[in-house]
Amino acid sequence: MPYRNVSMASHAVTQAKLMWPFIAGFGVVGAAVTYATLGVTKEDIKKSSFANPGGQHH
């Protein structure tokens, strides 16, 4: 929350200058996770030892 003598727009610009690395990082990580998960098929899930730790394939 900005001080009374600082406008909300000015405060938002100041905070954006401080927070841009975090915002960019979240965007890059989000894009990478989305890209990686879009390539996973049902067959990949069935073959996965992580999804089927006992080794039973359905």
C-alpha distances in whole Angstrom, upper triangle without the diagonal:
4,7,9,12,10,10,8,11,12,8,10,13,12,11,14,16,15,15,18,21,19,19,23,24,23,25,28,28,28,30,33,33,33,36,38,38,39,42,43,46,47,50,48,46,50,51,48,49,45,45,48,49,52,53,55,54,54
4,6,8,6,7,7,10,9,6,9,11,10,10,13,15,15,16,18,21,21,20,23,25,25,26,29,30,30,32,34,35,35,38,40,40,41,44,45,48,50,53,50,49,52,53,50,51,48,48,51,52,55,56,58,57,57
4,6,5,8,9,12,11,9,12,14,13,13,17,18,17,19,22,24,24,24,27,29,28,30,33,33,33,36,38,38,39,41,43,43,45,48,49,52,54,56,54,53,56,57,54,55,51,51,55,55,58,60,61,61,61
4,6,7,9,12,12,11,14,16,15,16,19,20,20,22,24,27,27,27,30,31,31,32,35,36,36,38,41,41,41,44,46,46,47,50,51,54,56,59,56,55,59,60,57,58,54,54,57,58,61,63,64,63,63
4,7,10,12,10,10,14,15,14,16,19,20,20,22,24,27,27,27,30,32,32,33,36,37,37,39,41,42,42,45,47,47,48,51,52,55,57,60,58,57,60,61,58,59,56,56,59,59,63,64,65,65,65
4,7,8,7,7,10,11,11,12,15,16,17,18,21,24,24,23,26,28,28,29,32,33,33,35,38,38,39,41,43,43,44,47,49,52,54,57,54,53,57,58,55,56,52,53,56,56,60,61,62,62,62
4,5,5,6,9,10,11,12,14,16,17,18,20,23,23,22,25,28,27,28,31,32,32,33,36,37,37,39,42,42,43,46,47,50,52,55,53,52,55,56,54,55,52,51,55,56,59,60,61,60,60
4,6,5,6,9,10,10,12,14,15,16,18,21,21,19,22,25,24,25,28,29,28,30,33,34,34,36,38,38,39,42,44,47,49,51,49,48,52,53,50,52,48,48,52,52,56,57,58,57,57
4,5,5,6,9,10,10,12,14,15,16,20,20,18,21,23,23,23,26,28,27,29,32,32,32,34,37,37,38,41,43,45,48,50,48,48,51,52,50,51,48,48,51,52,56,57,57,56,56
4,5,5,6,9,10,11,13,14,15,19,20,19,21,23,24,24,27,29,28,30,32,34,34,36,38,39,39,42,44,47,49,52,50,49,53,53,51,52,49,49,53,53,57,58,59,58,58
4,5,5,6,9,10,11,12,14,17,17,17,19,22,22,22,25,27,27,28,31,32,32,34,36,37,38,41,42,45,48,50,48,47,51,51,49,50,46,46,50,51,54,55,56,56,56
4,5,5,6,9,10,10,12,15,15,14,16,19,19,19,22,24,23,25,28,28,29,31,33,34,34,37,39,42,44,47,44,44,47,48,46,47,43,44,47,48,52,52,53,53,53
4,5,5,6,9,10,10,14,15,14,16,18,19,19,22,24,24,25,27,29,29,31,33,34,35,38,39,43,45,47,45,44,48,49,46,48,44,45,48,49,53,53,54,54,54
4,5,5,7,9,10,13,14,14,16,18,19,20,22,24,25,26,28,30,30,32,34,35,36,39,40,44,46,48,46,45,49,49,47,48,44,45,49,49,53,53,55,54,54
4,5,5,6,8,11,11,11,14,16,16,17,20,21,22,23,26,27,27,29,31,32,33,36,38,41,43,45,43,42,46,46,43,44,41,41,45,45,49,50,51,51,51
4,5,5,6,9,10,9,11,14,14,15,17,19,19,21,23,24,25,27,29,30,31,33,35,38,41,43,40,40,44,44,41,43,40,40,44,44,48,48,50,49,49
4,6,6,9,11,10,12,14,16,16,18,20,21,22,24,26,27,28,30,31,32,35,37,40,43,45,42,42,45,46,43,44,41,42,45,46,49,50,51,51,51
4,6,8,9,10,12,13,15,16,18,19,20,22,24,25,26,28,29,31,32,35,36,40,42,44,41,41,44,44,41,42,39,40,44,44,47,48,50,49,50
4,6,6,6,9,10,11,13,15,16,17,19,20,21,23,25,26,27,29,31,33,36,38,40,38,37,41,41,38,39,36,36,40,40,44,45,46,46,46
4,5,5,6,8,10,10,12,14,15,16,18,20,21,22,24,26,27,29,31,34,37,39,36,36,40,40,37,38,35,36,40,40,44,44,46,45,46
4,6,5,6,9,10,10,12,14,15,16,18,20,21,22,24,26,28,29,33,35,37,34,34,38,38,35,36,33,34,37,38,41,42,44,43,44
4,5,5,6,9,10,10,12,14,15,16,18,20,21,22,24,26,27,31,33,35,32,32,36,36,33,34,30,31,35,35,39,39,41,40,41
4,5,5,6,9,10,10,12,14,15,16,18,20,21,22,25,26,30,32,34,32,31,35,35,33,34,31,31,35,36,39,40,41,40,41
4,5,5,6,9,10,11,12,14,15,16,18,20,21,23,25,29,31,33,30,30,34,34,32,33,30,31,35,35,39,39,41,40,40
4,5,5,6,8,10,11,12,14,15,16,18,20,22,23,27,30,31,28,28,32,32,29,30,27,28,32,32,36,36,38,37,38
4,6,5,6,8,10,10,12,14,15,16,18,20,22,25,27,29,27,26,30,30,27,29,26,26,30,31,34,35,36,35,36
4,6,5,6,9,10,10,12,14,15,16,19,21,24,27,29,26,26,30,30,28,30,27,27,31,32,35,35,37,35,36
4,5,5,6,9,10,11,12,14,15,17,19,23,26,27,24,25,29,28,26,28,25,26,30,30,34,34,35,34,35
4,5,5,6,8,10,10,12,14,16,17,21,23,25,22,22,26,26,23,25,22,22,26,27,31,31,32,31,32
4,5,5,6,9,10,11,12,15,16,19,22,24,21,21,25,25,23,25,22,22,26,27,31,30,32,30,31
4,6,5,6,9,10,11,13,15,18,21,23,21,21,25,25,23,25,23,23,27,28,32,31,32,30,31
4,5,5,6,9,10,11,13,17,20,21,18,19,23,22,20,22,20,21,24,25,29,28,30,28,29
4,5,5,6,9,10,11,15,17,19,16,16,20,20,18,20,17,18,21,23,26,26,27,25,26
4,5,5,6,9,10,14,16,18,16,16,20,21,19,21,19,19,22,24,28,27,28,26,26
4,6,5,7,10,13,16,18,15,16,20,20,19,21,20,19,23,25,28,27,28,26,26
4,6,6,7,11,14,15,12,13,17,17,15,18,16,16,20,21,25,23,25,23,23
4,5,5,9,11,13,11,11,15,15,14,17,15,14,18,20,23,22,23,21,21
4,6,8,11,13,12,12,16,17,16,19,18,17,20,22,25,24,24,22,22
4,6,10,11,9,11,14,14,14,17,17,16,19,21,24,22,23,20,21
4,7,8,6,7,11,11,11,14,13,12,15,18,20,19,19,17,17
4,5,5,7,9,10,11,14,14,13,15,18,20,18,18,15,15
4,5,5,6,9,10,13,14,11,13,16,18,16,15,12,11
4,5,5,6,9,12,13,11,12,16,17,14,14,10,10
4,5,5,6,10,11,10,11,14,16,14,14,11,12
4,5,5,9,9,6,8,12,14,12,12,10,10
4,6,8,10,7,7,11,12,10,9,6,7
4,6,9,8,8,11,12,9,9,7,9
4,5,5,6,8,11,9,10,9,11
4,6,5,5,8,6,9,9,12
4,5,5,9,9,11,12,14
4,6,9,9,10,10,11
4,6,6,6,7,9
4,5,8,10,12
4,6,9,11
4,6,10
4,6
4
